[in-house]
Amino acid sequence: MKNSVSRIFPIVLVVILASLTVIAPAVDAQTQKVLHTFTGNWDGSYPQGSLIFDSAGNLYGSTNAGGGVPICPGEGSGCGVVFELSPTGAGAWKETALFRFASSATGAAPQGSLLFDSAGNLYGLTPEGGGSSLCGGDVNGCGIAYELSPNSSGGSWTQSILEVFNEGPEGALPLAGFIADAEGNLYSTAALSTIGGGDVFEISKTSSGWQFKVLYNFTGGADGAAPVANLVFDTAGNLYGTTVAGGNLADCFGSGCGVVFELSPTSSGTWTETVLHTFSGGRDGGQPEGALMFDPAGNLYGTASNSAGTACFGGGCGLVFELSPTGTGSWKEKVLHTFTGGGDGAVPMAGVIMDSAGNLYGTTVAGGNLIGVCAGNGGCGVVFKLSPTSTGNWSETVLHRFSGGRDGSEPFSGLTFDASGNLYGSTYYGGAAGFGVIFETTP
């Protein structure tokens, strides 16, 4: 099963580190526990999006493949599943497949996170499916937006399709998940469109059903191109996000290295874009694929999967950054940590989360353990913590280095806190069967 991001800009997860000597950072005392190992069958395979909790402490997520017989054209192991993980009370967790994407018409290859509404319904997107028409070369279609509602009798959930993407002006290849405003309107992004470089859209519930509206179409130039991550609101109702391309088209092989953008609603009902930062692919990073987050002071935090240097697949290994408003309408970037490709990790594909003490937590898909199974691909990834110091710098602690064995390999997803501050996430590969795992890390 492929990662659909590679359809936009190939990202080779092979890290050339043979000539490097890197002193690995210390590993903090912590506990790593595998909650579920995917078999590649009915339970799913290759989990990718970040997990979410319900009020009872159950986890929800989706897998990029698996779920049944190979009935998706071009896919060999099913179209994916939406699952629930529930603690059994004996320290174990039980997985239940709530919905199996049974054909390309119902969606395929989900990658983004899920979203609950107040009534307990789940919302999500798939970057494939919706029909049999070609879409960027994919026979499964351009993707769908869907709702899953629990049945009163229990068991499986019922799907309602909210939108079918067709690679027209409304876009195609929705790789992210939804966020919602106070009224329950849904917002997300599509990575491709015929207008230029994808779009930001809203799906709102009306008396006559769900209504789809494009809020902004990226041109593929200085305003950015190919948004692939979740959006985030500020307290004033403005939207913030990233694109992996566009910006300065002289950088990153002529496609641009991406931007951080803000969308603001106007009195006329349209939305206006402001570019807060244009990445160069150098020391400031490039190709941000993870979601942004705000701290209480209004600063933004995120990751870039590329950066200056040649340690990782001909480029840099990525970084974690902070963007702060200057008070004059502009924003200033500060690099908090640049990954070396050694024991500290390499290539963060997801965003970061913050605890109440101001520490940041995230994952990388490479780096970490550079021996054994992981030696050939430059490490299987890490779970990391960044802590602010008294000097204004940030210090990294590696909480776990994935071995590529039963503990998993290559965590594409971000992390999620429970009420006690434990971290939950998934790996795309690894585990006993090689189809990924769900894990818990206790810092």
N, C-alpha and C positions, 0 to 999 in steps of 0.2 A: 504494500500500500504506500502510495506516494504522499508526501506532504504538499498540499496544493499551493503553498507559498512559492514553491519552486517553479510553478507555472509562470510566475511574474518575473522573479529574478533568481536564477539558480544559486543555491547556497550549499556548497559542498561541505559535508560534515567530516572532512578528513583534514586533520591538523598536522602540519609538517613541523615537528619539534625535535628532530634528530640532532640538530646542531645546537640546541639550546641547553643551558644548564641553569635551572631555576630552583631557588630555595623555596620550598613550599611553606605557606603559612601554617601556623599551628591549628590543629583541629580541636575545637572546644568539646568539653565533656557533654555528651548528649546521647539520646537514645533514638535509633532509627528502627521502625517497625513496619513490616509489610502487612497491609490490611487485606489486600486481595491481589491475586495473581491471575491475569487473564489467560484463558486457554485458547482463544482464537475461534471458539465455537459459538454456542448460543449466548454466552455471557459477553461476547465482544472481543475486540482486539485493537491495540494502538490508541489508548486514551490520550487526548491532546489538550482540551480546554481546561481551564481552572475549575476546581470543584466549588460547590456551594452547599451550605447547610440549611436545613429547615429548623423550625423552632424546637423540634424534638431531638435534635442532634444527629439526624440522619444526613448522609452525604449524597449529592447528586452530581452526575456528570454524563459524558457521552464518549463513545469510542469512534474512531475514524473508520473502522471496518468491523467485520465479524457479525454475528447475530443469526447466521443461518447458512443455507446453501448458496453457492456463488450465482446469484441471480441478477447482480448489477453488471451491466455491460462494461467490460474493461477491468472489473474488480474480481479478485479471486476468492474472497472470503466473506461475502455478505456486504451490506450497505452501511452497517454501523448500528449501534444501539444507544438508547438513553437508559441509564441505570441508577439504582439507589443502593447505597451501602448502609446497613443498619447494624449498630452494635448489639450483640446478643446478650450482654450482661456477664459473659464469662471471659471477657477479654478478646473475643473473636468478633469478626464482622461478617455479615451475610449479604451477598449481592443478589439483587432482583432486577431482571431486565424489564423495565416499565414499557418500553416501546422498541420494536425492531423495525428499522427502515427496510421494508419488504420488497421495494422495487424502486427504480429510478423516479417513478411518479411521486413517491412519498418523500423524496429527498435522499441524499447519499453523502457519505463521508463527512459527518459533522466534525468541526474543529473548534468552534468557539465555546464560551461558557454559557450556561443556562441562566434563566432569570425566573424567580417566582413572582406572582402577583399576590394581592391580599387574600384572594379566594383559594389559593393553593394550586393554581394552574402554572404550568411551566411554559416558557417561551424560548425558542432557539432558532438558529439558522443553519442551513447546510450550503456549502459552496458548490455542490453538484446536485443533480436531480431536478425534477419538475417537468420532465418531458424527455423525448428521445431526440430532439433536435441538437445539432452540433452547437457547441458553445466554446469558442476558443480551442477547438479540437477535441473537446470532451463530449462523448456521445450521451452522457447522462443528463445533460442540460446545464443551465446556468445557476441553479440553486433555488431554494425556497425559504420562506419564513413560516414558522409553524407554531401552533399552540398545542400542548398536551394537557388533557383534563382527566383527573382521576375518576374512575367509574365507581358508582355508589356501592356496587357489589364487591369492590376490591379487584385485585388482579391487574391486568394490563390497563394502559391508559389510552384514551381516544385522541387521535390527531385531527386537528383542523388546520388547513393550509391558509395562511393569511396573504401570501404573495408568492407569485412565481416570477422569477427574474428571467429576462430574455436577452441580455446583453445590449439592450437599447439604451435610451436616455436614463432609464431607472437603474441601470447598472447590472452587474453580474459578479459572481464569485464573492459572496459575502462570507468572509473568513472569521469575523469577530462574533461576539455575542451582543445581546441587547442591554441597554440601560433604560430606565423609565423615569418620567417626571412625576410630579405629585398627582397629576390627573390620570396616570396610567398609560400615557402615550409612550410608544416604544421608539428608540433611536439606535441606529447602527450605521455601518458603512458597507459599501460594495467596492471591491478592489479594481474592477474594470468597468468601463462604459464606452459607448460610442462617442460621447462628447469629448473624452480625453483620458483622464486618469482616475476614474472611479468617482464615487460620490458619498455624501452623507444623506441619510433619509430618515423619515419619520413614518411610523404606522400608527394611526389613531383609531380608536373604536368609536363609531358613530351609530346613530339609530338604525342606519341601513347596512351596518356591517363595518368591516375594517377598511380604512382608506389609506392608500400609500401616497407619499409626497416626497419628492426630492428637495432637500433643503439647500444643497450646494453641489455643483458639479466641478470637479477639479479639471483644469485644462491640461495638466501634465507639464506645465512650465514652472514659473517661480512660485506658484501657489501650492505646488506639491502634486504627487501622483501615487496611486495605489495605497490607500489606507487599509490596513489589515488588523488593527487592534481596536479594542473597546474604547468608547468615548467616556468622558467624565464631565459632569456639570460643576460649575461653581455656584455660590449661593445666590448669584444674580440671574441664573438661568442661562448663562453662556455655556457653549459646548467646547471641549478641548480634545485634541487628538493628535495623532502622528501619521505621516505617510512614509513609506520606505523608499520612495523615489521622488523625482521632481525637486524643485528648489533651484540650485545653481547647476545647470545642465552641463557645465564644463567639468564637474566632479563625478566620481564614481562611474567611470566608463561611459560618460556622456549621457547618462540617464538621470543624473542628480542623486544626491545621497539622502534625500528626504527632508521633511520640515516638521516642526511643531506648530500647530495652528489653533486659532480660536474662531468660533462661529458665534456671532451675536445676532439675536432677533431684532428686526426693525418694526416700526409702527405699521408698516404696510404689509407685514406678514412674510417678507423675505428675510434672508439671513446674509450677513456680511462676513467675509473671511478676513482675518488678520494673521499674517505669518509672524510668530513669536521668535522662532529661531530657524535658520537654514543651516543644515549640517554640511560640512566640507569633506567628511570621510577621513579627516586628519585627527588631531588631538581632541577635537570636540566630538568625534564619533560620526557615525553614519548608519543609515538603514535601520531606523528604530522600528521594531516589530512588536513591542510590548505596549500595554496600556499605561497611561499616565495616572498619577495619584496626587492629591493635594495634601499638604500638612495643615495644621490649624492656622498657621500664619499666612496661608495663601501661596506658598511656594509649590512648584510642580516637581515631581520626581519621575524618572523614567530610565530606560536602558537603550543602548544602541548596540546592535549586533556586530558592528564593524568599528574600527578605529585606526589610528595611525600605527604603522609597523608592518612587519612581514611574517610574524610568527604563525598566523593562522590562515590557511588556504590563500596565500599570496597577499593577505591584508592583515589588519590588526584583529585583535581578539575581542573587541567590544569594551563597553564601559557602562558605568552608572552615573547619571548626571542630575543636577538640580537646576531649575530655571526659577529665577526670582524677579518679581516686578521691580523696576527701578524707581517708580513714582513719576516718571516722565513719559509713560506710555510704552516704553521698551522693556525687554526682559533680558537678563544677564545669565549666561550659562556658567555653571561651576562643575567641573568633573570631580566626582567623589572617589571613584576607583576605576582604574584602567586594568583590565585583566591581561595577564601575561601569557596565557596558554599553558602554564604549568600547573602546580598544585592548587593555585587559587581559582582555577576555572577558566573557561573561555566560551564566548558566544552566548550571551544572554538573549533568549528569544522571547521571554515574557517580562512583564513589569515587576515592580517591587511593591511590598506592603510595609507598613510602619506600625510598631507597637507603641504603647502609651509613653514609653521612655524616649521615643524618637529614634530607635534603631530600625534599620531597613533590612528586609529579608527577601531573597530571591533565589533563582536557579540559573545554571548555565547548562548547555547541552553538550559541552566538551570540556577538556581540561580535567584536573583533579587527579585521579589515579592513572598514572602513565605506565603501568606495568600490567602484565597478564592479558586478559581479554581486551582491555582498553588500550593497550599499547599501540595497536595498529591504526586506531582512529583518533589518537591524541587525547585520550581520556573519555570517560563516559559521563562527565558532568558532575556538578556539585550543588549542594544547598549551602548558601552563604548568608552571613550576617555582616552588615556594615554599621559601625557605631561611631557617633561623633566624639571627637577628642577635645580636650581643653584648649588646644592650639588652633582649632578651627578646621583641622583635617578629619579624615574618616579612616577608621581601622577595620580591616576585614578579618573575620574569623570564618573558617570553613566548618560548617556543622556536620556535613556528610559528603564523602566522596563515593560516588557510585562505582561498583566493581564490574558492572556488566553481567553479573550473575543473578542470584535470586533477589537481590535488592533493586535491580532494574538498571536502566541505562537511558541516557538522553532525555531528561525532563524538559519537554517543550512547554509545559504548563507553568503558570505562576502558582504561588502558594496561597493558602487560606488559613486564617486563625480559627480555633475554637474558643469557647468562653474562658478556657484556662490558659490560653496563650500557646497551645501546641500548634504545630504547622502541618498542613495536609497538602499533598500534591500527587502527581502521577508521573510515570516515565513512559515514553513512547515505546521503547524496546525493553528487553531484558525480562527478568523473572524466570521461573522454572521452564516456561514454554516459549519464551522469547517475544511475547505479545504485549509486554508492559505490565506495570503494577500500580496500585494505589498505596501510598506510604504515609506514615505519620512520623514527624520529627519532634522530639521534645528538646527544646534548647537548653 
